[in-house]
Amino acid sequence: MFIDLNDNSPVIVAGCRTPFLRSGTDFKHFSSYDLARIVLKGLVDRSGLNAHGIDQVIFGCVLNEPQTSNVAREALIGANLPLRIPAHTIAMACISSGRAISVGAGMIASGAADIIVAGGTEALSNIPILLRRPLRRKLMDMRRLKTPIDWVKWIGRLRPRDFIPELPEIAEFSNSLTMGQSSDRLSAQWGVSREEQDRFALRSHQCAARATEEGLFAKEILPTPLPPKFKKTIIRDNGIRGDTSLEKLSKLPPAFYFPFGSATAGNSSFLSDGGAAVLLMSNRKAKDLGYQPLARIKGFTFTGCDPYEELLLGPAFAVPKLLEQTGASLSSIDVFEFHEAFAGQVLANLRALDSESFARERLGRESKVGEIDIERLNARGGSLSLGHPFGATGARLLINCCNRLRHENANLGLIASCAAGGLGHAMLIERMS
């Protein structure tokens, strides 16, 4: 979708996120609802917005708890925002908050709304764990039990294996491959070596550590006090390993295809907890309320690809489609923010974009999209170092892209992500301040 510059152009007024923490650490008692509520209230308070003007709240979330299935609405209520505001939740794997933001931007561009809060949340410390299907069926049968004999027969049908919990797997429903296995396959297909992946992961951690020490995340991170005493406040991401080295990374064993795989715990993103949100307005409304927008959304797109052979190649399909829609060229982009699910996945996408054969055979183009200057890509680190709460990463990418545009005095920024199911997303933004 391409959006012209006019009064209805969607602009990003503000954005913030909680620290992104490794699952099982300081946010281990938080649910996705808690993180969404915290970041939603924090964004409204920080921006000084009169919440009665919000037209819609949209959040992305992947592994939500059944009690808060519409976590956006529950978070709105918990944040004490006006109850008249509608809210809904979107699940689109790792691009869930990208879709939430795009839906909000589309509503604003069409004139259906003026102010929208969009973002995402994920608490992978507290994923829902299911009972096995045979036990679920038997428990449902309990409703029909009437006599003592019925109960005896029902109990006799129970088996010890019925009580083994069913953990969610980060694997494709269509082919049972995990994301890590798909990254290994992609790296092999595109000739991405283990050393290249480790070097990229090292760069991500070094960039994130440097950005943290220079205070570049201070404006976007919402200090988050920990219950129940609220004496400890988290102000930093805790997955960054600025002291790692190529030697340390090279010693880690393959995590998914042993002993021949190249994806390891060191060059793969880790399970994380966090929330992120952005405040979107129409260009006209932002002016009326006296806000100076960070950037405007020029366009966005979503794509699908083969989940078996191309699962993590979403950016390689989404980026050229977005450039064609908006009329921009790769060389005109100043800031790139790509989701780093795996180092091998990012490097394979960069090679695909710079491949003549991929352009002809898979994109139907006469020439390749082009080479991305690595110095413009993820200059403050990425998901490999900052963390990857599934539902929140897309909003984090957009917030970071806006802040980099301003800090680097740049003009155009492009974010791109892959997602489970063979999905891709890209968004183009232009600095306004």
C-alpha positions as CSV (number, residue, x, y, z in Angstrom):
1,M,0.0,0.0,0.0
2,F,1.4,3.4,-1.0
3,I,0.2,6.5,0.9
4,D,0.4,10.0,-0.5
5,L,1.4,12.9,1.6
6,N,-1.8,14.7,2.7
7,D,-3.9,15.6,5.7
8,N,-4.8,11.9,6.2
9,S,-1.2,10.7,6.0
10,P,-0.5,8.4,9.0
11,V,2.4,9.8,11.1
12,I,4.2,8.3,14.1
13,V,4.0,10.8,16.9
14,A,5.6,8.8,19.7
15,G,6.7,5.3,20.7
16,C,8.0,3.4,23.6
17,R,8.7,-0.1,24.8
18,T,9.5,-2.0,28.0
19,P,13.0,-3.4,28.3
20,F,13.2,-6.6,26.4
21,L,14.2,-9.4,28.8
22,R,15.3,-13.0,28.4
23,S,12.4,-15.2,29.3
24,G,12.6,-16.6,32.8
25,T,14.3,-13.5,34.2
26,D,12.9,-10.4,35.8
27,F,9.6,-10.4,33.8
28,K,9.0,-14.1,34.5
29,H,5.9,-13.3,36.6
30,F,4.4,-10.9,33.9
31,S,1.8,-12.0,31.4
32,S,1.3,-10.6,28.0
33,Y,-1.6,-8.6,29.5
34,D,0.7,-7.0,32.1
35,L,3.3,-5.9,29.5
36,A,0.6,-4.6,27.2
37,R,-1.0,-2.6,30.0
38,I,2.3,-1.2,31.2
39,V,3.4,0.0,27.7
40,L,-0.1,1.3,26.8
41,K,-0.4,3.5,29.9
42,G,3.3,4.5,29.6
43,L,2.8,5.7,26.0
44,V,-0.3,7.7,26.8
45,D,1.3,9.3,29.8
46,R,4.6,10.1,28.1
47,S,3.0,11.7,25.0
48,G,0.7,13.8,27.2
49,L,-2.2,12.6,25.1
50,N,-5.8,13.1,26.2
51,A,-6.9,9.5,26.0
52,H,-10.5,10.4,25.1
53,G,-9.3,11.2,21.6
54,I,-8.1,7.7,20.8
55,D,-10.2,6.0,18.2
56,Q,-8.8,2.5,18.4
57,V,-6.2,0.4,20.2
58,I,-4.7,-2.5,18.2
59,F,-2.1,-4.9,19.6
60,G,-0.3,-8.0,18.2
61,C,0.3,-11.1,20.3
62,V,1.1,-14.7,19.3
63,L,1.0,-17.0,22.4
64,N,-1.6,-15.3,24.5
65,E,-3.4,-16.7,27.5
66,P,-7.0,-17.8,27.0
67,Q,-8.3,-15.6,29.9
68,T,-7.1,-12.5,28.0
69,S,-7.6,-13.7,24.4
70,N,-8.3,-10.1,23.3
71,V,-5.3,-8.7,25.2
72,A,-5.6,-5.3,23.6
73,R,-9.0,-4.7,25.1
74,E,-8.0,-6.1,28.5
75,A,-4.9,-4.0,28.5
76,L,-7.0,-0.9,27.7
77,I,-9.2,-1.6,30.6
78,G,-6.3,-2.3,32.9
79,A,-4.6,0.9,31.9
80,N,-7.7,2.8,32.9
81,L,-8.3,4.2,29.5
82,P,-11.8,5.3,28.4
83,L,-14.0,2.2,28.0
84,R,-15.7,3.5,24.9
85,I,-12.4,2.9,22.9
86,P,-12.7,-0.3,20.9
87,A,-9.6,-2.6,20.9
88,H,-8.7,-5.8,19.1
89,T,-5.8,-8.2,18.9
90,I,-4.0,-9.5,15.9
91,A,-2.0,-12.7,15.5
92,M,0.4,-12.9,12.6
93,A,3.4,-14.6,14.1
94,C,6.5,-12.4,14.3
95,I,4.9,-9.6,12.3
96,S,1.9,-9.3,14.5
97,S,2.6,-5.8,15.7
98,G,3.7,-4.8,12.1
99,R,0.2,-5.8,11.0
100,A,-1.4,-4.0,14.0
101,I,0.5,-0.8,13.0
102,S,-0.4,-1.2,9.3
103,V,-4.1,-1.7,10.1
104,G,-4.0,1.5,12.1
105,A,-2.1,3.3,9.4
106,G,-4.6,2.1,6.8
107,M,-7.6,3.3,8.9
108,I,-6.0,6.7,9.3
109,A,-5.2,7.0,5.6
110,S,-8.8,6.1,4.7
111,G,-10.2,8.7,7.0
112,A,-11.8,6.2,9.3
113,A,-9.7,7.3,12.3
114,D,-7.4,10.1,13.5
115,I,-5.7,8.7,16.5
116,I,-4.7,5.0,17.0
117,V,-2.4,3.3,19.5
118,A,-0.8,0.2,17.9
119,G,1.8,-2.2,19.1
120,G,2.4,-5.7,20.5
121,T,3.2,-7.8,23.5
122,E,4.6,-11.2,24.4
123,A,5.5,-12.9,27.6
124,L,7.2,-16.1,26.6
125,S,7.9,-16.8,30.2
126,N,4.2,-17.5,30.6
127,I,3.0,-19.3,27.5
128,P,-0.2,-21.3,27.8
129,I,0.5,-25.0,28.3
130,L,-2.3,-27.3,27.2
131,L,-3.7,-30.6,28.4
132,R,-3.3,-33.4,25.8
133,R,-6.2,-33.8,23.4
134,P,-7.4,-37.2,24.8
135,L,-7.7,-35.7,28.3
136,R,-9.5,-32.6,26.9
137,R,-12.1,-34.8,25.3
138,K,-12.6,-36.9,28.4
139,L,-12.9,-33.7,30.5
140,M,-15.6,-32.5,28.1
141,D,-17.4,-35.8,28.5
142,M,-17.7,-35.1,32.3
143,R,-20.7,-32.9,31.5
144,R,-22.7,-35.9,30.6
145,L,-21.8,-38.0,33.7
146,K,-24.9,-38.6,35.9
147,T,-24.6,-41.8,37.9
148,P,-21.8,-43.3,40.1
149,I,-21.4,-46.1,37.4
150,D,-20.8,-43.4,34.8
151,W,-18.1,-41.8,36.9
152,V,-16.4,-45.2,37.5
153,K,-16.4,-46.0,33.8
154,W,-15.0,-42.5,33.1
155,I,-12.2,-42.8,35.6
156,G,-11.3,-46.2,34.1
157,R,-10.7,-44.6,30.7
158,L,-8.0,-42.3,32.1
159,R,-4.4,-43.2,31.3
160,P,-1.2,-41.9,32.9
161,R,0.0,-40.5,29.5
162,D,-3.1,-38.3,29.4
163,F,-1.6,-36.1,32.1
164,I,1.6,-35.3,30.3
165,P,1.4,-31.5,29.4
166,E,1.5,-30.4,25.8
167,L,4.0,-27.7,25.3
168,P,3.7,-25.3,22.3
169,E,6.4,-25.9,19.7
170,I,8.0,-23.3,17.6
171,A,7.5,-25.3,14.5
172,E,5.5,-25.1,11.4
173,F,2.2,-26.8,11.5
174,S,2.4,-27.5,7.7
175,N,5.8,-29.3,7.8
176,S,6.9,-29.7,11.4
177,L,10.2,-27.9,10.8
178,T,11.3,-25.6,13.5
179,M,12.4,-22.0,12.7
180,G,16.0,-23.0,13.5
181,Q,15.9,-25.9,11.1
182,S,14.5,-23.7,8.4
183,S,17.3,-21.2,9.0
184,D,19.9,-23.9,8.7
185,R,18.3,-25.0,5.4
186,L,18.3,-21.5,4.2
187,S,21.9,-20.9,5.1
188,A,22.9,-24.0,3.3
189,Q,20.9,-23.0,0.2
190,W,22.5,-19.6,0.1
191,G,26.0,-20.6,1.1
192,V,26.0,-18.7,4.4
193,S,28.9,-20.1,6.5
194,R,28.9,-20.6,10.2
195,E,31.7,-18.0,10.6
196,E,29.6,-15.4,8.7
197,Q,26.7,-16.1,11.0
198,D,28.8,-15.8,14.1
199,R,30.4,-12.5,12.9
200,F,26.9,-11.1,12.2
201,A,25.7,-12.1,15.7
202,L,28.9,-10.6,17.3
203,R,28.2,-7.3,15.4
204,S,24.6,-7.3,16.7
205,H,25.7,-7.6,20.3
206,Q,28.5,-5.1,19.9
207,C,26.2,-2.5,18.3
208,A,23.5,-3.0,20.9
209,A,26.0,-2.7,23.8
210,R,27.4,0.5,22.3
211,A,24.0,2.0,21.8
212,T,23.0,1.1,25.4
213,E,26.1,2.6,26.9
214,E,25.6,5.8,24.7
215,G,22.1,6.1,26.0
216,L,20.5,5.7,22.6
217,F,17.7,3.5,23.9
218,A,16.9,5.8,26.9
219,K,14.1,7.7,25.2
220,E,12.3,4.6,23.9
221,I,12.6,2.3,26.9
222,L,10.0,2.7,29.6
223,P,11.4,2.1,33.1
224,T,9.4,-0.8,34.5
225,P,9.1,-1.4,38.2
226,L,8.7,-5.0,39.4
227,P,5.8,-6.1,41.6
228,P,4.9,-6.8,44.3
229,K,7.1,-4.3,46.2
230,F,8.0,-2.2,43.2
231,K,11.5,-1.4,44.7
232,K,13.4,-2.7,41.7
233,T,13.0,-0.9,38.3
234,I,14.2,-2.4,35.1
235,I,15.7,0.1,32.7
236,R,17.8,-2.0,30.2
237,D,17.5,-5.0,27.9
238,N,19.3,-7.9,29.5
239,G,20.1,-10.2,26.6
240,I,22.9,-8.0,25.2
241,R,26.3,-9.7,25.4
242,G,28.8,-6.9,24.7
243,D,31.6,-9.1,26.1
244,T,31.1,-12.0,23.8
245,S,33.7,-12.8,21.1
246,L,34.0,-14.7,17.8
247,E,36.0,-17.3,19.7
248,K,33.2,-17.8,22.3
249,L,30.5,-18.0,19.6
250,S,32.5,-20.4,17.4
251,K,32.6,-22.9,20.3
252,L,28.9,-23.2,20.6
253,P,27.4,-26.5,19.2
254,P,24.7,-26.5,16.5
255,A,21.3,-26.1,18.1
256,F,18.9,-27.6,15.5
257,Y,20.8,-30.0,13.2
258,F,23.6,-31.7,15.1
259,P,26.4,-32.0,14.2
260,F,26.1,-30.4,10.7
261,G,23.9,-27.3,11.3
262,S,25.2,-23.8,11.6
263,A,22.5,-22.1,13.7
264,T,23.5,-22.0,17.4
265,A,22.2,-20.5,20.6
266,G,24.7,-17.6,19.9
267,N,23.6,-16.7,16.4
268,S,19.8,-17.2,17.0
269,S,17.4,-14.9,18.7
270,F,16.3,-16.0,22.2
271,L,12.9,-16.3,23.9
272,S,12.0,-12.9,25.3
273,D,9.4,-10.9,27.2
274,G,8.4,-7.4,26.3
275,G,5.8,-4.9,25.0
276,A,6.0,-2.0,22.6
277,A,3.6,0.6,21.2
278,V,3.4,3.6,18.9
279,L,1.1,6.5,18.8
280,L,-0.3,7.0,15.2
281,M,-2.2,10.1,14.1
282,S,-3.3,11.7,10.9
283,N,-1.0,14.5,9.7
284,R,-3.9,16.9,10.2
285,K,-4.7,15.8,13.8
286,A,-1.0,15.9,14.8
287,K,-0.8,19.5,13.6
288,D,-4.1,20.4,15.4
289,L,-2.9,19.0,18.7
290,G,0.6,20.6,18.4
291,Y,2.6,17.5,18.0
292,Q,5.8,17.3,15.9
293,P,5.7,13.8,14.3
294,L,8.8,11.7,14.2
295,A,8.0,10.2,10.7
296,R,5.3,9.5,8.3
297,I,4.4,6.1,6.9
298,K,4.8,6.1,3.2
299,G,3.8,2.6,2.5
300,F,3.7,-1.0,3.7
301,T,3.2,-4.5,2.3
302,F,2.8,-8.1,3.3
303,T,3.8,-11.2,1.3
304,G,3.6,-14.9,1.5
305,C,6.1,-17.5,0.3
306,D,6.7,-21.3,0.4
307,P,6.9,-22.3,4.1
308,Y,9.1,-25.3,3.3
309,E,11.8,-23.9,1.0
310,E,11.5,-20.1,1.7
311,L,10.0,-19.9,5.2
312,L,12.4,-17.1,6.4
313,L,12.8,-15.3,3.0
314,G,9.8,-12.9,3.7
315,P,11.9,-9.7,3.4
316,A,13.4,-10.8,0.1
317,F,9.8,-10.8,-1.3
318,A,8.4,-7.9,0.7
319,V,11.1,-5.3,0.2
320,P,11.1,-5.3,-3.7
321,K,7.3,-5.2,-3.6
322,L,7.3,-2.2,-1.3
323,L,9.9,-0.4,-3.3
324,E,7.9,-0.9,-6.5
325,Q,4.7,0.3,-4.8
326,T,6.3,3.5,-3.4
327,G,8.7,4.2,-6.2
328,A,11.7,4.2,-3.9
329,S,15.0,2.6,-4.7
330,L,17.2,0.6,-2.4
331,S,20.0,3.2,-2.8
332,S,17.7,5.9,-1.5
333,I,17.1,4.2,1.9
334,D,19.3,5.7,4.7
335,V,18.3,3.4,7.5
336,F,17.5,-0.3,7.5
337,E,15.9,-2.2,10.4
338,F,15.6,-6.0,9.7
339,H,14.3,-8.5,12.2
340,E,17.1,-10.8,13.2
341,A,15.4,-14.1,13.8
342,F,18.7,-15.8,13.0
343,A,22.0,-14.5,11.6
344,G,21.7,-17.0,8.8
345,Q,18.2,-15.8,7.9
346,V,19.3,-12.1,7.7
347,L,22.4,-12.9,5.6
348,A,20.4,-15.2,3.2
349,N,17.8,-12.4,2.7
350,L,20.6,-9.9,1.9
351,R,22.0,-12.4,-0.7
352,A,18.6,-13.0,-2.2
353,L,18.0,-9.2,-2.7
354,D,21.4,-9.0,-4.4
355,S,20.9,-12.0,-6.6
356,E,20.1,-11.7,-10.4
357,S,18.8,-15.3,-10.5
358,F,16.5,-14.9,-7.6
359,A,15.2,-11.6,-9.1
360,R,14.4,-13.3,-12.4
361,E,13.1,-16.7,-11.1
362,R,11.3,-15.8,-8.0
363,L,10.4,-12.1,-8.3
364,G,9.8,-11.8,-12.1
365,R,12.2,-8.9,-12.3
366,E,14.7,-8.2,-15.0
367,S,17.4,-7.3,-12.5
368,K,18.3,-7.8,-8.9
369,V,17.0,-5.5,-6.2
370,G,20.5,-4.6,-5.0
371,E,23.0,-4.7,-2.2
372,I,22.3,-3.2,1.2
373,D,25.1,-1.4,2.9
374,I,25.7,-3.4,6.1
375,E,26.6,-0.2,8.0
376,R,23.1,1.1,7.5
377,L,21.5,-2.1,8.7
378,N,20.6,-2.6,12.4
379,A,23.2,-0.1,13.6
380,R,21.9,-0.4,17.2
381,G,21.7,-4.2,17.2
382,G,18.7,-6.3,16.6
383,S,16.7,-9.2,17.7
384,L,19.8,-11.4,18.2
385,S,21.0,-9.1,20.9
386,L,18.0,-7.0,22.1
387,G,15.6,-10.0,22.2
388,H,12.5,-11.1,20.3
389,P,9.1,-11.0,22.1
390,F,7.2,-12.3,19.1
391,G,4.2,-9.9,19.2
392,A,6.3,-6.8,20.1
393,T,9.3,-6.9,17.7
394,G,7.6,-5.1,14.8
395,A,6.8,-2.1,16.9
396,R,10.3,-2.1,18.3
397,L,11.7,-2.1,14.8
398,L,9.6,1.0,13.9
399,I,10.5,2.9,17.1
400,N,14.2,2.2,16.5
401,C,13.9,3.2,12.9
402,C,12.3,6.5,13.7
403,N,14.9,7.3,16.4
404,R,17.8,6.4,14.1
405,L,16.4,8.7,11.3
406,R,16.4,11.6,13.7
407,H,19.8,10.8,15.3
408,E,21.5,10.2,12.0
409,N,19.8,13.2,10.3
410,A,18.6,10.8,7.6
411,N,15.5,10.8,5.5
412,L,14.1,7.4,4.6
413,G,13.9,4.2,6.7
414,L,12.8,0.7,5.8
415,I,11.9,-2.1,8.2
416,A,11.4,-5.7,7.2
417,S,10.6,-9.0,8.9
418,C,10.0,-12.6,8.2
419,A,7.4,-14.6,10.1
420,A,6.3,-18.2,10.6
421,G,4.0,-19.6,7.9
422,G,6.2,-18.1,5.2
423,L,5.2,-14.5,5.7
424,G,7.0,-11.3,5.1
425,H,6.4,-7.6,5.9
426,A,8.1,-4.3,5.0
427,M,7.3,-0.7,5.8
428,L,8.8,2.6,4.4
429,I,8.9,5.7,6.6
430,E,10.1,9.2,6.0
431,R,11.5,11.5,8.8
432,M,9.4,14.6,9.5
433,S,11.4,16.2,12.3
